[in-house]
Amino acid sequence: MRSFAPILCCLSLCACVTSHPDHFYILNVQPPGESPPRTTPATPAVLKVTVPSWLDRPEMVINSSADAVVVLEHERWAAPLADLALQALARDLERRHTDVVIADPRLDAAGQAAVKIAVDLVQMTVGRGSRATLEAHWRIIDRRSGKEEIGTAVLSAPVAGEDYAAVAQAWSACLGLLADRVADQLP
């Protein structure tokens, strides 16, 4: 009987473990649909987006209170959040400014980008079933004229459901609102 004790213990532990499937999310271009036709010639711009390190992780993070967060182990971003935010914001800006194309960041190192855009997503808070709020600071440098624009905004969008896909959609909406503000200052 003693030789079965370790086996029974392992079987008991395995029975207690539940398997949760992972769900993966992306950020979408706002508004959804086809992009308007591009104006030629397009001005090349580079975009850099930073996200707070506590949010830039594979797991989705939501606020459980004003000073606490929950890291959702099985609700994950399909790529690093900073990359997803960069891609969504770049496409959002191109939709709003058809004469600008967000180019490969290597153009910046070569000095070929006419416009340089840096966006810091300073604070991102969200509660499932409530609102997503985004605080952002940005700087736009027009290398042709030497003109520099600086801006800041606090933007929010409703979380239109109780599932985590609604959280991702609310972040996408916030980035769309941010694109509206940044596009207004593009040369």
Secondary structure, 3 states (H helix, E strand, C coil): CHHHHHHHHHHHHHHHCCCCCCEEECCCCCCCCCCCCCCCCCEEEEEEEECCCCCCCCEEEEEEECCEEEEEEEEEECCCHHHHHHHHHHHHHHHHCCCEEECCCHHHHHCCCCEEEEEEEEEEEECCCCEEEEEEEEEEEECCCCCEEEEEEEEEEECCCCCHHHHHHHHHHHHHHHHHHHHHHCC
